[in-house]
Amino acid sequence: MQGRLQWLARESVRNDLHAAATTRWRLTDCPATRGVPPARMSLRLQLNLLVAALIAVFTAALIAFRIDDARRSVREEIEAANIVATQLLSYFVETYAQTSRPVVLHSLERLGRVRATELTLRDANGDVVYRSPSSPYKVGRDAPHWYAALVSPAPRRSELRFADSVLEIESNASRAVLDGWDDTVHLLQIGAVAMLLGNLLVFWLVGRTTRPFRHIVRGLEEMQAGAYHTRLAGLPGKEAGAIARAFNRAAQAIEDNLDARREAAEAASRLEQSRELAAAVQDRIEEERRQIARELHDETAQGITAIRSLAQALLRRGGDNTVREAAQLIAATAGRLYDATHELIPRLHPPGLDAQDLGAAIEDAVLAWRQQHSGIAFGFVHGDLPRPVGERPALAAYRIVQEAVTNALRHSGARRIQVALGVVDGQLQVEVRDDGCGLDEERDRAGHYGVRGMRERARACGGEFDIGNGEDGGVRVRVRLPLE
């Protein structure tokens, strides 16, 4: 019996593997379905198939046990019936061994049907004289051949000889096999009904249990469509309720995240607009400075020079002391105005930037600082620069150097200020170092715009701005600007 069950299990596994391989070929190699993902079964269908498979396995096991039990029962019955019939007829032969065939035939007709046994009387020539009548039990029906082959024992056959005839005794298990087949069919019917009722019950229970999940799926579909305000009401069941609460938390988090992103995008847009406006204002200011510097150089400076020339002409003519003193005062005042004007012009717009010579413009500025602050050591180094550098990065670099040096002069108490200019990794790099007291912790508070102004100038050109304390003390300002 155990071997039979093992064989059935191996056959079932082999059939399942073959079916799986066939299905995989159809899904992957069939031109009509190539590239199409396999359809997924619903949870309800999976549970129904699982329950059906379990019932089928249980029924198959019961049938296997029933077949084995039928085989043992048929064997026992056939053996017992054959033994009884053989012993009875053997006693009959011993008593009537010399009896003529008519007496034996009459006795057999009176005996009639012997259960599970076929009696055949043959004469001396082998012709059939008598055959036991067919069984009236379940007449006209027989078990299938494959089932009879499974449960039928090996046939038992014996012969008893009379004076002029031979009695053949042969076992016949057809009725016992039919009883076993009827019991098996009855078991199969019960299994089919159990499978049907079980699947219907499971289908109903699973449908009732998974009904809340339809609301969850609907909510997910609405979320996928962009309705992030979707919320699920409390769902029955521990698992469904937990999923609904998790769904609501996730939806709220997504909505909050989207709101935060929207606000951040709006803030970034406003910041970008502010930067564009600041850049436009800065460009306008620089243009105004350039025009003012040009007017100071071309108009005001020339006018002051003319006034000074007229005053000197009056001095040369002579006259009373009052006129000479007035002319001398006018000439001295015009000279001071001329010097102040020429000092103001580079601050408004360095002449070197018009020639697009950034190195020369910064060098002139360093020279002016050196003259104005004799107690501070100024240094300037620069490498080879492309010409032209570009108006926007050149102006930004010059203004950042101006602001950094001005901050160092005002706040650091430095005795040495170093300015470096060069090209690093294809970018214009400006660095200003001092040996002062270091960074002010309140440099970014309201009303302090120096550092923020340098940073915004760098960002407006798409560059990088970095400020920090140097390794040997003081402040280090480093800016990298793209040359394009």
C-alpha positions as CSV (number, residue, x, y, z in Angstrom):
1,M,0.0,0.0,0.0
2,Q,2.8,2.4,0.9
3,G,4.6,1.7,-2.4
4,R,1.4,2.3,-4.3
5,L,0.9,5.7,-2.6
6,Q,4.6,6.6,-3.3
7,W,4.0,5.7,-7.0
8,L,0.9,7.9,-7.1
9,A,2.8,10.8,-5.5
10,R,5.6,10.5,-8.0
11,E,3.1,10.4,-10.9
12,S,1.3,13.5,-9.6
13,V,4.6,15.4,-9.2
14,R,5.7,14.4,-12.7
15,N,2.3,15.5,-14.2
16,D,2.5,18.8,-12.3
17,L,6.0,19.5,-13.6
18,H,5.0,18.6,-17.1
19,A,2.0,20.9,-16.9
20,A,4.1,23.7,-15.5
21,A,6.7,23.3,-18.3
22,T,4.0,23.3,-20.9
23,T,2.3,26.4,-19.5
24,R,5.7,28.2,-19.3
25,W,6.4,27.4,-23.0
26,R,2.9,28.7,-24.0
27,L,3.5,31.9,-22.1
28,T,7.0,32.6,-23.2
29,D,7.4,31.0,-26.6
30,C,4.0,31.4,-28.1
31,P,4.1,34.3,-30.6
32,A,0.6,35.5,-29.6
33,T,1.6,35.8,-25.9
34,R,5.3,36.7,-26.2
35,G,6.1,39.8,-24.2
36,V,2.7,39.7,-22.4
37,P,3.0,39.2,-18.6
38,P,1.1,36.2,-17.2
39,A,-2.2,37.0,-15.6
40,R,-2.3,36.8,-11.8
41,M,-4.9,34.9,-10.0
42,S,-7.0,36.6,-7.4
43,L,-6.6,35.6,-3.7
44,R,-10.1,34.2,-3.7
45,L,-9.3,31.9,-6.7
46,Q,-6.0,30.9,-5.1
47,L,-7.7,29.9,-1.9
48,N,-10.4,28.0,-3.7
49,L,-7.8,26.1,-5.8
50,L,-5.9,25.4,-2.6
51,V,-9.0,24.0,-0.8
52,A,-9.9,22.0,-3.9
53,A,-6.4,20.6,-4.1
54,L,-6.4,19.6,-0.4
55,I,-9.8,17.9,-0.8
56,A,-8.6,16.2,-3.9
57,V,-5.5,14.9,-2.2
58,F,-7.5,13.8,0.8
59,T,-10.0,12.1,-1.4
60,A,-7.3,10.4,-3.5
61,A,-5.7,9.2,-0.3
62,L,-9.0,7.8,0.9
63,I,-9.5,6.1,-2.5
64,A,-6.1,4.6,-2.4
65,F,-6.8,3.2,1.1
66,R,-10.2,2.0,-0.1
67,I,-8.6,0.2,-3.1
68,D,-6.0,-1.4,-0.9
69,D,-8.8,-2.5,1.6
70,A,-10.9,-3.8,-1.3
71,R,-7.9,-5.8,-2.6
72,R,-7.5,-7.5,0.8
73,S,-11.2,-8.0,1.3
74,V,-11.6,-9.6,-2.2
75,R,-8.5,-11.8,-1.6
76,E,-9.8,-13.0,1.7
77,E,-13.3,-13.6,0.4
78,I,-12.2,-15.5,-2.7
79,E,-9.7,-17.6,-0.8
80,A,-12.3,-18.4,1.9
81,A,-15.0,-19.2,-0.7
82,N,-12.7,-21.3,-2.8
83,I,-11.5,-23.3,0.2
84,V,-15.1,-23.9,1.4
85,A,-16.2,-25.0,-2.1
86,T,-13.1,-27.2,-2.7
87,Q,-13.5,-28.9,0.7
88,L,-17.3,-29.4,0.2
89,L,-16.9,-30.8,-3.3
90,S,-13.9,-32.9,-2.3
91,Y,-16.2,-34.6,0.3
92,F,-18.7,-35.0,-2.5
93,V,-16.2,-36.6,-4.8
94,E,-15.0,-39.0,-2.1
95,T,-18.6,-40.1,-1.5
96,Y,-19.7,-40.3,-5.1
97,A,-16.4,-40.9,-6.9
98,Q,-17.8,-43.9,-8.8
99,T,-21.1,-42.2,-9.4
100,S,-22.2,-41.8,-13.0
101,R,-22.4,-38.3,-14.6
102,P,-26.2,-38.0,-14.4
103,V,-26.1,-38.3,-10.6
104,V,-23.3,-35.7,-10.4
105,L,-25.2,-33.4,-12.8
106,H,-28.3,-33.7,-10.7
107,S,-26.5,-33.0,-7.5
108,L,-24.8,-29.9,-9.1
109,E,-28.1,-28.5,-10.3
110,R,-29.5,-28.9,-6.9
111,L,-26.4,-27.2,-5.4
112,G,-26.9,-24.2,-7.7
113,R,-24.6,-21.1,-7.5
114,V,-21.7,-21.1,-5.1
115,R,-20.5,-17.5,-4.2
116,A,-17.3,-16.4,-5.8
117,T,-16.9,-19.8,-7.5
118,E,-17.5,-21.0,-11.0
119,L,-18.2,-24.8,-11.4
120,T,-17.8,-26.5,-14.7
121,L,-18.5,-30.2,-15.4
122,R,-16.9,-31.7,-18.5
123,D,-17.3,-35.2,-19.9
124,A,-14.5,-37.6,-20.8
125,N,-14.1,-35.8,-24.2
126,G,-13.8,-32.3,-22.5
127,D,-17.1,-31.0,-23.5
128,V,-19.0,-28.8,-21.1
129,V,-21.9,-30.7,-19.6
130,Y,-22.7,-28.3,-16.8
131,R,-21.8,-24.7,-15.9
132,S,-22.9,-23.0,-12.7
133,P,-25.6,-20.4,-13.2
134,S,-24.7,-16.7,-13.3
135,S,-24.9,-14.7,-10.1
136,P,-28.2,-12.8,-9.7
137,Y,-26.4,-10.3,-7.5
138,K,-26.0,-6.9,-9.4
139,V,-26.7,-8.8,-12.6
140,G,-25.6,-7.1,-15.9
141,R,-22.9,-4.9,-14.2
142,D,-19.2,-5.3,-13.9
143,A,-16.4,-3.2,-12.5
144,P,-14.0,-1.4,-15.0
145,H,-11.2,-3.6,-16.2
146,W,-8.5,-1.3,-14.8
147,Y,-10.1,-1.4,-11.4
148,A,-10.6,-5.2,-11.5
149,A,-6.9,-5.5,-12.5
150,L,-5.9,-3.5,-9.4
151,V,-7.9,-5.4,-6.8
152,S,-8.5,-8.9,-8.2
153,P,-6.3,-11.7,-6.7
154,A,-4.7,-14.3,-8.9
155,P,-7.3,-16.8,-10.0
156,R,-7.5,-20.1,-8.1
157,R,-8.3,-23.2,-10.1
158,S,-8.7,-26.9,-9.2
159,E,-10.1,-30.1,-10.7
160,L,-12.1,-33.0,-9.1
161,R,-12.4,-36.3,-11.1
162,F,-15.4,-38.6,-11.2
163,A,-15.8,-41.9,-13.0
164,D,-16.7,-40.4,-16.4
165,S,-16.4,-36.7,-15.9
166,V,-14.2,-33.8,-14.5
167,L,-15.4,-31.0,-12.2
168,E,-13.5,-27.7,-12.6
169,I,-13.6,-25.3,-9.6
170,E,-12.4,-21.8,-10.5
171,S,-12.6,-18.6,-8.3
172,N,-14.7,-15.7,-9.6
173,A,-14.1,-12.3,-7.9
174,S,-16.3,-10.2,-10.2
175,R,-19.0,-9.6,-7.6
176,A,-16.7,-8.8,-4.8
177,V,-14.7,-6.5,-7.1
178,L,-18.0,-4.9,-8.2
179,D,-18.8,-4.3,-4.5
180,G,-15.4,-2.6,-4.0
181,W,-16.0,-0.5,-7.2
182,D,-19.4,0.6,-6.0
183,D,-17.9,1.6,-2.6
184,T,-15.1,3.6,-4.4
185,V,-17.7,5.3,-6.7
186,H,-19.7,6.2,-3.6
187,L,-16.6,7.6,-2.0
188,L,-15.8,9.6,-5.1
189,Q,-19.3,11.1,-5.1
190,I,-18.9,12.1,-1.5
191,G,-15.5,13.6,-2.3
192,A,-17.0,15.6,-5.2
193,V,-19.9,16.8,-3.1
194,A,-17.4,17.8,-0.3
195,M,-15.2,19.6,-2.9
196,L,-18.2,21.4,-4.3
197,L,-19.6,22.4,-1.0
198,G,-16.2,23.2,0.5
199,N,-15.3,25.4,-2.4
200,L,-18.6,27.2,-2.3
201,L,-18.2,27.8,1.4
202,V,-14.6,29.0,1.1
203,F,-15.6,31.2,-1.9
204,W,-18.3,32.8,0.2
205,L,-16.2,33.2,3.3
206,V,-13.2,34.5,1.4
207,G,-15.5,36.9,-0.5
208,R,-16.9,38.2,2.8
209,T,-13.4,38.4,4.4
210,T,-11.8,40.2,1.4
211,R,-14.7,42.6,0.8
212,P,-12.9,45.4,2.7
213,F,-9.9,45.0,0.4
214,R,-12.0,46.2,-2.5
215,H,-12.3,49.5,-0.7
216,I,-8.5,49.5,-0.3
217,V,-8.0,48.8,-4.0
218,R,-10.4,51.5,-5.0
219,G,-8.6,53.9,-2.7
220,L,-5.3,53.0,-4.3
221,E,-6.7,53.5,-7.7
222,E,-7.9,56.9,-6.7
223,M,-4.5,57.7,-5.3
224,Q,-2.9,56.6,-8.6
225,A,-5.3,58.9,-10.4
226,G,-4.0,61.8,-8.3
227,A,-6.7,62.1,-5.6
228,Y,-4.2,62.2,-2.7
229,H,-6.9,63.5,-0.4
230,T,-8.5,60.0,-0.5
231,R,-9.1,58.5,3.0
232,L,-10.5,55.1,4.0
233,A,-13.2,54.7,6.6
234,G,-12.7,52.1,9.4
235,L,-12.8,48.7,7.9
236,P,-14.0,45.5,9.7
237,G,-11.4,43.0,10.6
238,K,-8.0,43.3,12.3
239,E,-5.9,43.1,9.2
240,A,-8.1,45.3,7.0
241,G,-8.4,47.9,9.8
242,A,-4.6,48.0,10.1
243,I,-4.1,48.3,6.4
244,A,-6.7,51.1,6.3
245,R,-4.9,53.0,9.0
246,A,-1.6,52.5,7.3
247,F,-3.2,53.7,4.0
248,N,-4.5,56.8,5.6
249,R,-1.1,57.6,7.2
250,A,0.6,57.1,3.9
251,A,-1.9,59.2,2.0
252,Q,-1.5,62.0,4.6
253,A,2.3,61.8,4.4
254,I,2.1,61.9,0.6
255,E,-0.2,64.9,0.7
256,D,2.0,66.7,3.2
257,N,5.1,65.9,1.1
258,L,3.4,67.2,-2.0
259,D,2.3,70.4,-0.2
260,A,5.9,70.8,1.1
261,R,7.3,70.2,-2.4
262,R,4.8,72.7,-3.9
263,E,5.7,75.3,-1.3
264,A,9.4,74.6,-1.8
265,A,9.0,74.9,-5.6
266,E,7.1,78.2,-5.2
267,A,9.8,79.4,-2.8
268,A,12.5,78.4,-5.2
269,S,10.6,80.1,-8.0
270,R,10.3,83.3,-6.0
271,L,14.0,83.1,-5.0
272,E,15.0,82.6,-8.6
273,Q,12.8,85.5,-9.6
274,S,14.4,87.6,-6.8
275,R,17.8,86.6,-8.0
276,E,17.0,87.5,-11.5
277,L,15.6,90.8,-10.4
278,A,18.7,91.4,-8.2
279,A,21.0,90.5,-11.1
280,A,19.0,92.9,-13.4
281,V,19.3,95.6,-10.7
282,Q,23.0,94.9,-10.3
283,D,23.6,95.1,-14.0
284,R,21.6,98.4,-14.1
285,I,23.7,99.7,-11.2
286,E,26.9,98.7,-12.9
287,E,25.8,100.4,-16.1
288,E,24.9,103.5,-14.1
289,R,28.3,103.4,-12.4
290,R,30.0,103.0,-15.8
291,Q,28.0,106.0,-17.2
292,I,28.7,108.1,-14.1
293,A,32.4,107.2,-14.2
294,R,32.5,108.1,-17.9
295,E,30.7,111.4,-17.2
296,L,33.1,112.2,-14.3
297,H,36.0,111.5,-16.6
298,D,34.8,113.2,-19.7
299,E,32.7,116.1,-18.3
300,T,33.4,116.8,-14.6
301,A,37.1,116.2,-14.7
302,Q,37.5,118.4,-17.8
303,G,35.4,121.2,-16.2
304,I,37.5,121.1,-13.0
305,T,40.6,121.2,-15.2
306,A,39.3,124.2,-17.0
307,I,38.5,126.0,-13.7
308,R,41.9,125.2,-12.4
309,S,43.5,126.6,-15.6
310,L,41.5,129.8,-15.3
311,A,42.5,130.3,-11.7
312,Q,46.2,129.8,-12.7
313,A,45.7,132.3,-15.5
314,L,44.5,134.9,-13.0
315,L,47.5,134.2,-10.8
316,R,49.8,134.9,-13.7
317,R,48.1,138.2,-14.5
318,G,48.8,139.6,-11.1
319,G,46.6,142.2,-9.4
320,D,45.8,143.1,-5.9
321,N,46.2,140.6,-3.1
322,T,42.5,139.9,-2.8
323,V,42.2,138.7,-6.4
324,R,45.4,136.7,-6.1
325,E,44.2,135.0,-2.9
326,A,40.8,134.2,-4.5
327,A,42.5,132.8,-7.6
328,Q,44.9,130.7,-5.5
329,L,42.0,129.3,-3.4
330,I,40.0,128.4,-6.5
331,A,43.1,126.6,-8.0
332,A,43.7,124.7,-4.8
333,T,40.0,123.7,-4.5
334,A,39.9,122.6,-8.1
335,G,43.0,120.5,-7.6
336,R,41.4,118.7,-4.6
337,L,38.2,118.1,-6.6
338,Y,40.3,116.7,-9.5
339,D,42.1,114.3,-7.2
340,A,38.8,113.2,-5.5
341,T,37.2,112.7,-8.9
342,H,40.1,110.5,-10.2
343,E,39.9,108.5,-7.0
344,L,36.2,108.0,-7.3
345,I,36.3,106.9,-11.0
346,P,38.1,103.5,-10.4
347,R,35.7,102.8,-7.5
348,L,32.7,103.3,-9.7
349,H,34.1,101.3,-12.6
350,P,37.7,100.1,-13.0
351,P,39.1,101.3,-16.3
352,G,40.8,97.9,-16.8
353,L,37.4,96.1,-17.0
354,D,36.5,98.1,-20.0
355,A,39.6,96.7,-21.7
356,Q,38.6,93.3,-20.1
357,D,41.9,93.0,-18.3
358,L,40.8,91.7,-14.9
359,G,44.3,91.1,-13.6
360,A,45.3,94.7,-14.3
361,A,42.1,96.1,-12.7
362,I,42.6,94.1,-9.5
363,E,46.3,95.0,-9.4
364,D,45.4,98.7,-9.7
365,A,42.9,98.3,-6.8
366,V,45.6,96.6,-4.7
367,L,48.0,99.4,-5.5
368,A,45.4,102.0,-4.4
369,W,44.8,100.1,-1.1
370,R,48.5,99.9,-0.5
371,Q,48.8,103.7,-0.8
372,Q,45.8,104.3,1.4
373,H,46.8,101.9,4.1
374,S,50.5,102.0,4.5
375,G,50.6,100.0,7.7
376,I,49.1,96.9,6.0
377,A,51.1,94.6,3.7
378,F,49.1,93.9,0.5
379,G,50.1,91.1,-1.9
380,F,48.7,90.1,-5.3
381,V,49.5,87.1,-7.4
382,H,47.8,85.9,-10.5
383,G,48.4,83.2,-13.1
384,D,47.6,83.3,-16.8
385,L,44.1,84.4,-17.6
386,P,42.1,83.9,-20.8
387,R,41.4,87.1,-22.7
388,P,38.8,88.2,-22.6
389,V,37.6,86.7,-19.3
390,G,34.0,87.8,-19.9
391,E,32.2,90.9,-18.6
392,R,29.9,89.2,-16.1
393,P,32.5,86.9,-14.3
394,A,35.2,89.6,-14.4
395,L,32.9,92.2,-12.8
396,A,31.7,89.7,-10.2
397,A,35.3,88.7,-9.3
398,Y,36.4,92.4,-9.0
399,R,33.4,93.3,-6.8
400,I,33.9,90.2,-4.6
401,V,37.6,91.2,-4.1
402,Q,36.6,94.7,-3.3
403,E,34.0,93.5,-0.7
404,A,36.4,90.9,0.9
405,V,39.3,93.4,1.2
406,T,36.9,96.1,2.6
407,N,35.6,93.7,5.2
408,A,39.2,92.7,6.2
409,L,40.1,96.4,6.5
410,R,37.1,97.3,8.6
411,H,36.7,94.3,10.9
412,S,39.7,91.9,11.0
413,G,42.5,94.1,12.3
414,A,44.7,92.3,9.8
415,R,48.4,93.3,9.1
416,R,48.6,91.3,5.9
417,I,46.1,90.8,3.1
418,Q,46.8,88.5,0.2
419,V,44.8,88.4,-3.1
420,A,45.2,85.6,-5.6
421,L,43.7,85.2,-9.1
422,G,44.0,82.3,-11.5
423,V,42.3,79.5,-13.4
424,V,41.6,76.2,-11.7
425,D,39.9,73.3,-13.4
426,G,38.7,75.5,-16.2
427,Q,37.1,78.0,-13.8
428,L,38.2,81.5,-12.7
429,Q,39.3,81.3,-9.0
430,V,39.6,84.3,-6.7
431,E,41.0,84.0,-3.2
432,V,41.4,86.7,-0.5
433,R,43.3,85.8,2.8
434,D,44.1,87.9,5.8
435,D,45.8,87.3,9.2
436,G,43.2,89.0,11.3
437,C,40.9,87.9,14.1
438,G,38.8,85.5,12.0
439,L,35.1,85.3,11.2
440,D,32.4,87.2,13.0
441,E,29.7,84.9,14.4
442,E,27.1,87.5,13.6
443,R,28.2,88.0,10.0
444,D,24.9,86.7,8.6
445,R,22.5,88.6,10.9
446,A,20.1,91.2,9.6
447,G,21.8,94.4,8.4
448,H,25.1,92.6,7.5
449,Y,25.0,92.1,3.8
450,G,28.7,91.8,2.9
451,V,29.0,88.0,2.9
452,R,25.5,87.5,1.5
453,G,26.2,89.9,-1.3
454,M,29.4,88.1,-2.3
455,R,27.6,84.8,-2.2
456,E,24.7,86.1,-4.3
457,R,27.2,87.5,-6.9
458,A,28.9,84.2,-7.2
459,R,25.6,82.3,-7.5
460,A,24.3,84.7,-10.1
461,C,27.2,83.7,-12.3
462,G,26.6,80.0,-11.6
463,G,29.7,79.9,-9.4
464,E,30.7,78.6,-5.9
465,F,31.4,80.7,-2.9
466,D,33.2,79.6,0.2
467,I,34.3,81.5,3.3
468,G,36.0,80.2,6.5
469,N,38.8,80.6,8.9
470,G,42.3,80.0,7.5
471,E,44.7,77.4,8.8
472,D,46.9,80.1,10.2
473,G,44.1,82.3,11.5
474,G,42.3,85.1,9.7
475,V,39.6,84.7,7.1
476,R,39.8,83.0,3.7
477,V,37.4,83.9,1.0
478,R,37.4,81.6,-2.1
479,V,35.2,82.0,-5.2
480,R,35.1,79.9,-8.4
481,L,33.3,81.3,-11.4
482,P,32.7,79.7,-14.8
483,L,34.4,81.4,-17.6
484,E,31.6,80.9,-20.1
